[in-house]
Amino acid sequence: MKIRSHPRRGRAARLAAPLLGAALIPALLAAAPATAAPAAQDWKVPRLSVMPLGDSITWGVGSSQGDGYRVALRDRLAPHAGDLRFVGSVQRNGQNNEGHPGWQIDDLSENVEQWLAAAHPNVVLLNIGTNDIDRDTDAQRAPARLGHLVDQITTAAPGVTVLVSSLVPHKDHGAQQRVDAYNAALPGLVAERRAKGASVGYVSMGAVTAPDDLNDRLHPGDGGFAKMADAFYQGVAKAAADGWIRESVDVLPAPPRPVPRGDHRVDIDGDGKADYVVVERDGTVRAWRNRGGGRDEWDDLGRIATGVPGASGRDVRFADIDGDGKADYLVVGADGSVRAWRNAGGGRDDWSPYGLIATGVPGATGDQVRFADIDGDGKADYVLVGADGSLRAWRNDGGRDAWTSLGVIADGTGVPGPDVRLADLDGDRKADYIALQADGSVRAWHNNDGRGGWTALGTIATGVPGARSDQVRFSDVDGDGKADYVVVDDDNGLRAWRNAGGDGHGGWPAYGRIAGGFGNGSSGRIRI
């Protein structure tokens, strides 16, 4: 982000992507196992549950029918499986898959364990890295990050067969050099995991050539997708011939998803309405201004902050520290310390450094820190949420490391800390206590005095069927001062219900879907 007094520090250092030495690439290729030779055509397995996993190429962008390689592959596999199905959380043209346009390796890592637990595939077809290479996102470490993703898959589903494919070519010369380096590392990555007993195979997409097989600079056309289908078919046939494919694969339960970051009024321009913000892994921020008040009208503000060196996206929070109505940019350390940059631009990448505004609390961790206006003065206070849902708070007396301890202001309500939300439900400017229940319902306590006096409101919402607690936010979408009920879907779209008083007091009229999915990766990156 721009730092007025230190302009050179405002830009995160861009990681270079040095290529493997020219002499090393042929050596690696020579040592790598070749793509599986065509297997006997009479192979048969009782069950194939195939998860195509990747980005827009897996989704099918570039193919005339939008099916990519999937339909052709399905037709090739059908005679060889008693029960054949493609599985995944998204569907295109009637076929399930895990193809996510624009996604990168780490985006899949944030979600793959949940997808595996839901779908129980016995074969995963992995083609990912094109966007990392195209955008030069930590390209040097892309193979290592891919290896971590493969390890996640084989750890979560120890009996699954994973077929890791090389990337198709790229029309840009510089990007193609990065593709070559990435592809050269894959056979060794696969061989290392094979040596440890994992059913991981390598599938070369070397038959896909540029420019003939490409529809644009990085997506195959129909001819290229046909070649991809053939390569994956040969990989599956070889795996079946080698006895890798198990009829049933046990999948471990998915770990809990990350808890929302506890942002306070993500209002970038100060108009009173919550804006849509995406925080990338490096702390870079893109934003869309809410000009519709719940009517799916958003202005793309582009990149509004470039991040802070040494801080990850999980460290970034938004809260109005100085009381001017605009959300400031905060970095919360593992020890609960806070550095801040004041929003001086209203979404125009203009941030003034506050420096260290809080030194943290002994024994506390950054994940416990929330920001909420407890006393109603317009400035976000510092709150620690305990594992039992209890609250300790420090009043913001100026935003420059000036905090007054309010002590324990809530003893907890029987729900775990990650399921506690703090938001103003009645428009009196003070944050109320909201507890998400295991059955999806919501209970709340009204903040009477900003000093720990609470009145039970009972069940204020029955919840949204199918929505997990990590997807639920309370944000003022329409600018009336009261927090509305928002669900961030897995495609990062938003559904909202207007706060008309809650259950028994006006209810929650549905706004419906108020935003399409602007960001990539986990819904935890979305701030609203």
C-alpha angles and dihedrals in degrees: 000000000000111000107193098207095039107033094170092057093053095079119071111232110260112232114236120230107218113192127234111263115271091239092051097052097064090046092054092046092050091052094046123097111252123240110283113280114237107286126218110290096226097070117129136182128188094233139016117187102177125192113195101205126189146066135303092317089061089044089055106249109164098031119109094234097035092243099110111191095329104091094044090048092048090053091050093048099043097084091052102054131065089208118021125181137154112222137197143112096267130058133206125179090351095306124112120224144140098245110141117184113229095011124137134205096274091049090062091046090059092057111022098095091056091048093049093049091051099044107031097207121185093201127041119193106202121196110158139134101070093111093043089055096040092052093035090236105174086318094171091063096038094105091050091049089049089052089054090052092051089049090051090054097047092044093050093043107023095183098047122116112231119195110195114200131201119241123266115244126278125223094222112086096217093047090047090058088056090047090053092051092047094048092048090060096052102077091054091046090053094044091052091057093042088055088058092054101261119139094238121146135185123232119190119215089193091124089069107087137188134271098359098057098039126093092196135350095302112005123082122236124224093286092051092048091052088056091048090052090052092049093050091045091055089048093052092045091052091048090051092048089051091052096245100128112090120199091226128025123195114225123199118235112271116254118246115280118246115276118247110267099247098244120180119226102332091211106146099180100035098242093127097252124108113249128211113252130180118200113199125211093266094049095260110147132211121185142193117202116229107230096153104063092222099335100106095256113140132164114214106233092181120211109354099173133023096205135244122280111255095018124105127211091258089063094056122098135169124222138145101250100168100040098242093125096251124107114247126212115252133183114204117202126218088258093053095259116143134215118189142198118196117233101240097160109050091232100332098112092260114136130165118208119246093176122208106355099171131025095204132242122280110257095012126116131214092247090064094057120105131169120220137148099249099169100037098241093126096253123107114247126211114254132181115206113205125216087256093052095258119145133221116183142193119199116233106240097177112333095251101099091295108131132154117208114238091182122215106349098174131027096207131261105235097272122108119258095252090062095054119101128187116207141134107261101173104037098249090123094245120112114245126210114255124187122195110212127216091249092055096257122128129227124189143192122207116234103232105181112000090248103084103290110134135179118203113239094184121215108352098174136020091214134236117288111249096010115128121218092247089060095054122097133171109216136152100248099167100039098242093126096253123105114246126210112259131181119199105209123214089258086055093248118137131236118187141191119199117238104239093160103300130256111342092011107068098312130223113299109206119248090184121209106352100174139024119228107282099169136060129232131016121008085236088079091063116093120189 
